[in-house]
Amino acid sequence: MSVTKKIINYVESLRPLIYIPYFDFHLIDCHIQRAALDEYEIVEYQNDYGIVDAKTKLLVHSCKLEEVLEMYNERGINPTFLVLKDIHHELEKPKVQTLLKSISEKIVYDENYDVTVFIVSSQ
């Protein structure tokens, strides 16, 4: 089974968080874009940089991870793939853990919340 097909299967089975430990971000980006088709907006966060355009990698909004998670914890109406890159050292923070748990619960239990979180890490 291809990586793209696995991603689609995880999304369809409502996996709240999809962790991808891989160093080739370009390859993973290609798989996520193929899995999104035209159904999902891709929002990419690069650690300590902010939200970047998923295709051009140009900065869209400078912000911290907690701000992004708070924003998606409050909204999830539009189908979105939230791709978080190299946030491994941020995962130790209690607030980040709390926000990820809250988002995960919404993914599973709120039928109007349509966000899938990808954590892509080179470590």
C-alpha positions in Angstrom: 0.0 0.0 0.0 1.4 3.4 -0.9 2.1 6.1 1.6 -0.6 8.3 0.1 -3.2 5.6 0.4 -2.1 5.0 4.1 -2.6 8.7 4.8 -6.0 8.6 3.2 -6.9 5.5 5.3 -5.8 7.2 8.5 -7.8 10.4 7.7 -10.9 8.4 6.9 -10.6 6.3 10.1 -10.5 9.6 12.1 -7.0 9.2 13.4 -6.7 12.4 15.5 -2.9 12.7 15.1 -0.7 11.2 12.4 3.0 11.2 13.4 5.4 10.9 10.5 9.1 10.4 11.6 10.9 11.1 8.4 13.7 13.4 7.2 12.6 14.0 3.6 10.0 16.8 4.1 9.6 17.3 0.4 8.5 13.7 -0.2 6.1 13.8 2.8 4.7 17.1 1.4 4.0 15.4 -1.9 2.1 12.5 -0.2 0.0 14.9 2.0 -0.9 17.0 -1.0 -2.0 14.0 -3.0 -4.0 12.7 0.0 -5.7 16.2 0.4 -6.9 16.2 -3.2 -9.1 19.3 -3.5 -11.1 18.4 -0.3 -8.7 19.7 2.3 -6.8 23.0 2.8 -3.2 22.4 3.9 -1.9 24.6 6.6 1.8 24.1 7.3 3.5 25.3 10.5 7.3 25.3 10.6 8.7 25.5 14.1 9.8 28.9 15.3 9.0 30.4 11.9 5.2 30.3 11.6 2.6 29.3 9.0 4.0 29.0 5.5 2.4 28.4 2.2 2.3 24.6 1.7 3.5 24.9 -1.9 5.9 27.8 -2.0 7.1 27.6 1.6 6.9 31.4 1.9 5.9 32.9 5.3 2.2 33.6 5.5 2.0 34.4 9.2 4.7 34.6 11.9 3.5 32.9 15.0 4.2 30.4 17.7 2.9 26.8 17.9 0.6 27.5 20.8 -1.1 30.3 18.8 -1.7 27.9 15.9 -3.1 25.2 18.1 -5.4 27.6 20.0 -6.7 28.9 16.6 -7.5 25.3 15.4 -8.8 24.3 18.8 -11.5 27.0 18.5 -12.3 26.4 14.8 -12.4 23.4 12.6 -15.2 24.0 10.2 -13.3 23.9 6.9 -11.7 20.5 6.1 -8.0 21.1 7.0 -4.8 19.2 7.1 -2.7 20.9 9.8 0.9 19.9 9.2 3.3 20.7 12.1 6.9 20.3 11.2 9.8 19.7 13.6 7.9 20.5 16.8 9.3 17.6 18.7 10.9 19.8 21.5 7.6 21.7 21.8 5.7 18.4 22.7 7.1 18.6 26.2 5.1 21.7 27.0 2.0 21.1 29.0 -0.1 23.7 27.1 0.9 22.2 23.8 -0.1 18.7 25.1 -3.4 20.1 26.4 -4.3 21.8 23.1 -3.3 18.7 21.0 -5.5 16.5 23.3 -8.4 18.9 22.9 -8.0 19.0 19.1 -7.8 15.2 19.1 -11.0 14.8 21.0 -12.8 17.1 18.7 -11.6 15.2 15.7 -13.0 12.0 17.1 -16.2 13.2 18.8 -17.4 16.4 16.9 -18.8 15.5 13.5 -18.6 19.2 12.4 -14.9 19.4 13.2 -12.8 18.4 10.2 -9.1 18.9 11.0 -6.4 16.3 10.7 -3.1 17.0 12.5 0.1 15.7 11.0 3.3 15.9 13.0 6.3 15.5 10.7 9.6 15.2 12.5 13.2 14.6 11.4 13.9 13.1 14.8 
